[in-house]
Amino acid sequence: MVAAPADSARVGAAKTGAATADSETTSSAAHRRTALLGSVTRRRVQSTVFNVQPAGALRFPGLSRFNNPRSELVPRFQARVLVQLRPSVLDPAGEATNAAAQRLGVDGISHLRIGKAVELEVDAPDEAEARRRVELLSDRLLANPVIENWTLELSQS
């Protein structure tokens, strides 16, 4: 039967005195770590229970920087990104929806394309920075620039 690496280390430690000193050092380090964790845990439990805010605290729109209540509040902006397929790209979902609408008896639909709308809130120092952040997000994450176009609507909340 092959011993696990930890077991073989214990066997080797029993044979040599130097290895025994290493295991005692490891043991004392584990005890110090446990004692340190215990004091941190006790301090956290005594100071706040479940991170509950006092009932009298008011919530202002926008978050303060680094969760410091004494610093300036950062404005919050609402953004809506509308993502649509480029006109040169076929839209099979739009054509299927158009055909289903005609089967349901809804006539008069001449052009139907499927897209998506993404709504988000951004905390930023000013509108230009909020626009820059949402544009970066739109270019790299929300839309595929090869086959999709996007438009941005931004307002301060």
CYANA upper distance limits for C-alpha pairs under 8 A (distance plus 0.5 A):
  3 ALA  CA      7 ASP  CA      6.30
  3 ALA  CA      8 SER  CA      6.46
  4 ALA  CA      8 SER  CA      6.75
  5 PRO  CA      9 ALA  CA      6.72
  6 ALA  CA     10 ARG  CA      6.92
  7 ASP  CA     11 VAL  CA      6.79
  8 SER  CA     12 GLY  CA      6.61
  9 ALA  CA     13 ALA  CA      6.52
 10 ARG  CA     14 ALA  CA      6.87
 11 VAL  CA     15 LYS  CA      7.25
 12 GLY  CA     16 THR  CA      7.08
 12 GLY  CA     19 ALA  CA      7.72
 13 ALA  CA     17 GLY  CA      7.61
 13 ALA  CA     18 ALA  CA      8.09
 13 ALA  CA     19 ALA  CA      5.00
 13 ALA  CA     20 THR  CA      5.75
 13 ALA  CA     23 SER  CA      8.09
 14 ALA  CA     19 ALA  CA      7.94
 14 ALA  CA     20 THR  CA      7.14
 16 THR  CA     20 THR  CA      7.22
 17 GLY  CA     21 ALA  CA      7.12
 18 ALA  CA     22 ASP  CA      7.05
 19 ALA  CA     23 SER  CA      6.85
 20 THR  CA     24 GLU  CA      6.83
 21 ALA  CA     25 THR  CA      6.75
 22 ASP  CA     26 THR  CA      6.71
 23 SER  CA     27 SER  CA      6.56
 24 GLU  CA     28 SER  CA      6.66
 25 THR  CA     29 ALA  CA      6.66
 26 THR  CA     30 ALA  CA      6.72
 27 SER  CA     31 HIS  CA      6.89
 28 SER  CA     32 ARG  CA      6.77
 29 ALA  CA     33 ARG  CA      6.64
 30 ALA  CA     34 THR  CA      6.66
 31 HIS  CA     35 ALA  CA      6.67
 32 ARG  CA     36 LEU  CA      6.60
 33 ARG  CA     37 LEU  CA      6.64
 34 THR  CA     38 GLY  CA      6.61
 35 ALA  CA     39 SER  CA      6.90
 36 LEU  CA     40 VAL  CA      6.84
 37 LEU  CA     41 THR  CA      6.54
 38 GLY  CA     42 ARG  CA      6.59
 39 SER  CA     43 ARG  CA      6.61
 40 VAL  CA     44 ARG  CA      6.71
 41 THR  CA     45 VAL  CA      6.74
 42 ARG  CA     46 GLN  CA      6.67
 43 ARG  CA     47 SER  CA      6.63
 44 ARG  CA     48 THR  CA      6.79
 44 ARG  CA     49 VAL  CA      8.41
 45 VAL  CA     49 VAL  CA      6.26
 48 THR  CA     52 VAL  CA      7.57
 53 GLN  CA     57 ALA  CA      7.36
 61 PRO  CA     75 PRO  CA      7.86
 61 PRO  CA     76 ARG  CA      7.40
 61 PRO  CA    157 SER  CA      8.48
 62 GLY  CA     73 LEU  CA      6.59
 62 GLY  CA     74 VAL  CA      5.89
 62 GLY  CA     75 PRO  CA      5.70
 62 GLY  CA     76 ARG  CA      5.49
 62 GLY  CA    123 ASP  CA      6.89
 63 LEU  CA     67 ASN  CA      7.60
 63 LEU  CA     73 LEU  CA      6.30
 63 LEU  CA     74 VAL  CA      6.22
 63 LEU  CA     75 PRO  CA      8.13
 63 LEU  CA     76 ARG  CA      8.37
 63 LEU  CA    123 ASP  CA      7.56
 64 SER  CA     68 ASN  CA      6.42
 64 SER  CA     69 PRO  CA      6.59
 64 SER  CA     70 ARG  CA      8.43
 64 SER  CA     71 SER  CA      6.61
 64 SER  CA     72 GLU  CA      6.51
 64 SER  CA     73 LEU  CA      4.97
 64 SER  CA     74 VAL  CA      6.31
 65 ARG  CA     71 SER  CA      6.92
 65 ARG  CA     72 GLU  CA      7.52
 65 ARG  CA     73 LEU  CA      7.38
 65 ARG  CA     74 VAL  CA      7.39
 74 VAL  CA    123 ASP  CA      6.56
 74 VAL  CA    124 ALA  CA      6.48
 74 VAL  CA    125 PRO  CA      6.01
 75 PRO  CA    123 ASP  CA      6.25
 75 PRO  CA    124 ALA  CA      6.41
 75 PRO  CA    125 PRO  CA      6.54
 75 PRO  CA    126 ASP  CA      7.56
 75 PRO  CA    156 GLN  CA      7.95
 75 PRO  CA    157 SER  CA      8.42
 76 ARG  CA    121 GLU  CA      7.07
 76 ARG  CA    122 VAL  CA      6.07
 76 ARG  CA    123 ASP  CA      4.92
 76 ARG  CA    124 ALA  CA      6.91
 76 ARG  CA    156 GLN  CA      6.64
 76 ARG  CA    157 SER  CA      6.34
 77 PHE  CA    121 GLU  CA      6.03
 77 PHE  CA    122 VAL  CA      5.65
 77 PHE  CA    123 ASP  CA      6.78
 77 PHE  CA    124 ALA  CA      7.89
 77 PHE  CA    127 GLU  CA      8.03
 77 PHE  CA    130 ALA  CA      7.45
 77 PHE  CA    154 LEU  CA      7.32
 77 PHE  CA    155 SER  CA      6.11
 77 PHE  CA    156 GLN  CA      4.72
 77 PHE  CA    157 SER  CA      5.86
 78 GLN  CA    119 GLU  CA      7.87
 78 GLN  CA    120 LEU  CA      6.43
 78 GLN  CA    121 GLU  CA      5.00
 78 GLN  CA    122 VAL  CA      6.92
 78 GLN  CA    154 LEU  CA      6.32
 78 GLN  CA    155 SER  CA      5.84
 78 GLN  CA    156 GLN  CA      6.43
 78 GLN  CA    157 SER  CA      6.50
 79 ALA  CA    119 GLU  CA      6.21
 79 ALA  CA    120 LEU  CA      5.83
 79 ALA  CA    121 GLU  CA      6.54
 79 ALA  CA    122 VAL  CA      7.97
 79 ALA  CA    134 VAL  CA      8.06
 79 ALA  CA    152 LEU  CA      7.48
 79 ALA  CA    153 GLU  CA      6.12
 79 ALA  CA    154 LEU  CA      4.99
 79 ALA  CA    155 SER  CA      7.00
 80 ARG  CA    117 ALA  CA      7.22
 80 ARG  CA    118 VAL  CA      6.08
 80 ARG  CA    119 GLU  CA      4.91
 80 ARG  CA    120 LEU  CA      6.99
 80 ARG  CA    152 LEU  CA      6.39
 80 ARG  CA    153 GLU  CA      5.61
 80 ARG  CA    154 LEU  CA      7.05
 81 VAL  CA    117 ALA  CA      6.20
 81 VAL  CA    118 VAL  CA      5.58
 81 VAL  CA    119 GLU  CA      6.92
 81 VAL  CA    138 SER  CA      7.83
 81 VAL  CA    150 TRP  CA      7.01
 81 VAL  CA    151 THR  CA      6.20
 81 VAL  CA    152 LEU  CA      5.21
 81 VAL  CA    153 GLU  CA      6.93
 82 LEU  CA    115 GLY  CA      7.84
 82 LEU  CA    116 LYS  CA      6.48
 82 LEU  CA    117 ALA  CA      5.05
 82 LEU  CA    118 VAL  CA      6.96
 82 LEU  CA    150 TRP  CA      5.86
 82 LEU  CA    151 THR  CA      5.76
 82 LEU  CA    152 LEU  CA      7.04
 83 VAL  CA    115 GLY  CA      6.10
 83 VAL  CA    116 LYS  CA      5.74
 83 VAL  CA    117 ALA  CA      6.70
 83 VAL  CA    118 VAL  CA      8.46
 83 VAL  CA    142 LEU  CA      8.26
 83 VAL  CA    143 ALA  CA      6.86
 83 VAL  CA    148 GLU  CA      7.08
 83 VAL  CA    149 ASN  CA      6.33
 83 VAL  CA    150 TRP  CA      4.85
 83 VAL  CA    151 THR  CA      7.24
 84 GLN  CA    113 ARG  CA      8.37
 84 GLN  CA    114 ILE  CA      7.47
 84 GLN  CA    115 GLY  CA      4.99
 84 GLN  CA    116 LYS  CA      7.16
 84 GLN  CA    148 GLU  CA      6.01
 84 GLN  CA    149 ASN  CA      5.96
 84 GLN  CA    150 TRP  CA      6.73
 85 LEU  CA     89 VAL  CA      6.81
 85 LEU  CA     91 ASP  CA      7.84
 85 LEU  CA    113 ARG  CA      8.38
 85 LEU  CA    114 ILE  CA      8.23
 85 LEU  CA    115 GLY  CA      7.23
 85 LEU  CA    147 ILE  CA      6.38
 85 LEU  CA    148 GLU  CA      4.78
 85 LEU  CA    149 ASN  CA      6.59
 86 ARG  CA    147 ILE  CA      6.18
 86 ARG  CA    148 GLU  CA      5.53
 86 ARG  CA    149 ASN  CA      6.25
 89 VAL  CA    147 ILE  CA      7.03
 91 ASP  CA     95 GLU  CA      6.85
 91 ASP  CA    113 ARG  CA      6.87
 91 ASP  CA    114 ILE  CA      7.72
 92 PRO  CA     96 ALA  CA      6.56
 93 ALA  CA     97 THR  CA      6.62
 93 ALA  CA    113 ARG  CA      8.06
 93 ALA  CA    114 ILE  CA      7.03
 94 GLY  CA     98 ASN  CA      6.59
 94 GLY  CA    112 LEU  CA      5.97
 94 GLY  CA    113 ARG  CA      4.97
 94 GLY  CA    114 ILE  CA      5.64
 95 GLU  CA     99 ALA  CA      6.65
 95 GLU  CA    112 LEU  CA      7.42
 95 GLU  CA    113 ARG  CA      7.88
 96 ALA  CA    100 ALA  CA      6.64
 97 THR  CA    101 ALA  CA      6.61
 97 THR  CA    112 LEU  CA      8.23
 98 ASN  CA    102 GLN  CA      6.88
 98 ASN  CA    109 ILE  CA      7.66
 98 ASN  CA    111 HIS  CA      8.44
 98 ASN  CA    112 LEU  CA      6.75
 99 ALA  CA    103 ARG  CA      6.83
100 ALA  CA    104 LEU  CA      6.76
101 ALA  CA    105 GLY  CA      6.98
101 ALA  CA    106 VAL  CA      5.82
101 ALA  CA    107 ASP  CA      7.98
102 GLN  CA    106 VAL  CA      5.64
102 GLN  CA    107 ASP  CA      6.31
122 VAL  CA    130 ALA  CA      6.93
123 ASP  CA    130 ALA  CA      7.70
124 ALA  CA    129 GLU  CA      6.63
124 ALA  CA    130 ALA  CA      5.80
125 PRO  CA    129 GLU  CA      7.24
125 PRO  CA    130 ALA  CA      8.08
126 ASP  CA    130 ALA  CA      6.87
127 GLU  CA    131 ARG  CA      6.52
127 GLU  CA    156 GLN  CA      8.28
128 ALA  CA    132 ARG  CA      6.64
129 GLU  CA    133 ARG  CA      6.72
130 ALA  CA    134 VAL  CA      6.75
131 ARG  CA    135 GLU  CA      6.46
131 ARG  CA    154 LEU  CA      7.75
132 ARG  CA    136 LEU  CA      6.69
133 ARG  CA    137 LEU  CA      6.76
134 VAL  CA    138 SER  CA      6.49
135 GLU  CA    139 ASP  CA      6.56
135 GLU  CA    152 LEU  CA      8.28
136 LEU  CA    140 ARG  CA      6.62
137 LEU  CA    141 LEU  CA      5.90
137 LEU  CA    142 LEU  CA      6.90
138 SER  CA    142 LEU  CA      5.17
138 SER  CA    143 ALA  CA      6.25
138 SER  CA    150 TRP  CA      7.91
139 ASP  CA    143 ALA  CA      6.52
139 ASP  CA    144 ASN  CA      7.87
139 ASP  CA    145 PRO  CA      7.17
140 ARG  CA    144 ASN  CA      8.04
143 ALA  CA    148 GLU  CA      6.53
143 ALA  CA    149 ASN  CA      7.62
143 ALA  CA    150 TRP  CA      7.39
144 ASN  CA    148 GLU  CA      5.90
144 ASN  CA    149 ASN  CA      8.38
145 PRO  CA    149 ASN  CA      7.08
